[in-house]
Amino acid sequence: MTTPRDLLIVTMDMKSSRPVEQGELSLALAGAELLELLASRAIALDGDHIVPGDLPAPADDRLLDGAASSLVREAPHESVTDWLWRRGRGLSAAYRAELEAEGQLVRERRRGISFRAGQPVLADSPARRRAGDRWASDDPVLATLAEAVGVQPRGERTDDAPDVSDDAVATVLAAVNDALVELAAVRQRRAIEDAAFDNIWRGSGG
């Protein structure tokens, strides 16, 4: 399993301080993909720009292969932030569909007139246990990504964030956090604008 898959499993399996929004999760998954590509040396960072290497993405992962093939390979290279917003669009749904196709997610049967399947839930699988073990080990990368989207940390944290010593990894994690902050600000601004419009509409008798 890879960091994006582990992240999705953890967000479904562990307690959250708030509902995990799919837009937030998609941005975090895009960051997790970059971290996986960094670990495999399929990419490197030049400052905050992504420089593709000659090595392939981790084997046997269709979505990571897709991520690697979509890299901007000519200068000027794409920034980490631009990658998060471009690659992140709809990414959480893509990973859910992939895990369901692999049998990692199953649909509970709900008794009713049509006996339609319910929402997908995690199967009891080796992948789920591996993700749980990684979470239990306080892996700093997985912990930072999961906590950023609202998954409650294990125990009490003594620092503001888990220690990450690699500069490139830290750059990606910081970019994910900044993108999540920006997304929250956009949503708040839209909510304020919508509320103001509703007040004007009601005031006009519409």
N, C-alpha and C positions, 0 to 999 in steps of 0.2 A: 504493500500500500504506500501511497505518497502523501505528502503534507496536505494537499487539497482534499483528498478523500478522508484523511484522518480528521481534518477540520470539520467537514460536513458531518461525519459520524459523531464527533464530540458535541457539536451544536444540537444534535437531535437527542443525544443520550444523557447529557448533563443538565443540571439546573441552570436556568438563566435568570439574571436579575431583571430582565425585561424580555418581551417577545423578540426573537431574532428576526429582524427585517431582511427580506430577500435581497434588497439593494445593498445593504451593508454587507451581507454575507457574500454577495457576488464580488464586491471590491476586495474583500479579504481573501477570497478564493483566487482571484487574479494575482494578488500578492504572493499567495502560497505557491502558485505556479512558478512565478519568478524565482522564489527561493529554491524550488526543486530544480529548476534549470541552472541556477547558480551552483548548487551542490554537485550536479552532474558535469559541470564545466561546459555546458552547452551555451552559456552566456557569461559575460563579465560586465562589470560596471565601470564606466569612465565618468567619474563624478556621479551624477544622477541619470546618466544616459546608458541605455542597454546596448551592449556590443555583442552581437552573435558570434559564437565560436564555431569551430569545425566539428565538434563532437555532437552526436545525436542526443535527443531527449531520452530520458529513462525508457527502457524497453517496455513493451506490453501495456502501454497506457495511451489510448486513442486521443483523449483530451489533451494530454501533455504534448503528444505529437502535433496536434492541431495548434497548440500554443507556440511551439517551436517553429512551425512552418509559417506562422503569421508574423514573425518578427520582422522588423524593418532592417534590412541587411545592408543598406547603403547610407552613407552619411548625407545629411545629419541624422544620427540615430535618434530613436524615440526616447523620450524621458520616461522614468518610472511612473510618474504621475499620469502622463498621457496614456501609457499602457494600461494602467488600472482602470481608467474610464472607458477605454476602447474595448479591451478584452473582457472587462467585467460585465458588460451588458448581457443580461440573461444567463450568466454563468452558473448561478446556483441551480437553476432549473435544469441546465445541461448536465450537471453532476448528479443531480437527483435521478434524472432519467437514465444515466449511465449505470448508477448503482442498482436501480430497479431492474434494468436489463440483465445485469449480472447476478441477480438474486440476492443482493445485499439488502435491498428493501423489499418488503412484501406488503400486500394490502390485506388488512384485517377484514374479515367478513362480518357484515352487520346485518342482523336480522331485520327484515322489513318486507314490504310487498314485492319489491323487485330483487331483493337480495344483492344489491349493488355493493361492490367492494368499497371499503372505507379509505381513509388516508393511509399512505404508505408508512410503515414503521420499520425499524431496524430488525433484521433477522439476527438470530443467534449464530454468529459466524466467526471464523478466525480473524477476519478483518476487523470486526467490531471489538474483539478482545484485544487485538494489537493496538488499536487506537486508544482503548481504555488504559492499557498498560503504559502507553506513551504519555497520556494525560496524567496518570498517577505518578509518573517519574518526574513531573514538573519540567518537561522539555521546554526550554525557554521560548523557542519559536512558536510551537503549538500553543503554549500558554498565552503568549502575547496576542496572537491572532484571535484566539477564542475569547479571551477576556475583552478584547476591543469590540466584539459584536455582542457582548452581554452575558457570556457564560461566566458563572460565578467561579472565582478562583478556589483552589483547594487550600483550605486552612487560611492562616493569616500571612499576608505578604509583608515582609520587613522592608522592602524597597518599593519605589514607585512602579518599577517594571522588572521582569526577570532579566538577569544579566545576559547580554549578547555581546560577545567580544569581537566578532567579525564585522568590519566596517561596512561591507557591502550588504550583509544581512540587516544590519542596523538601519542602513539607508532605505531599504525596502520596507521594513517595519514602520519606520517614521513616515514614509510616504503613504502607507495604508492608513495610519492614524490620521494624517492630515486630510486625506480624501474622505474619511468617515466624518470628520469634523465639518468639512465643507458640505457634504451631503446633508448632515443634520441642519446646517444653517440654511441651505436651500429649502428644505422642507418647512422649517420654521417660518421663513419669509413667505412661502406660498400659503401657509396656513393663515398668516396675518393678512395677506392680501385677499384671500378668500373670505375671511371673516369681515373685512372692511367692505368688500363687495356686497356680501349678504346684508350688512347693515344699511348700505345705500339703497339696495333693492327694496328692502322692507320699508325704509323711510319714504321711498317714492311711491309706495303703494302698489309695487309690482307683484 
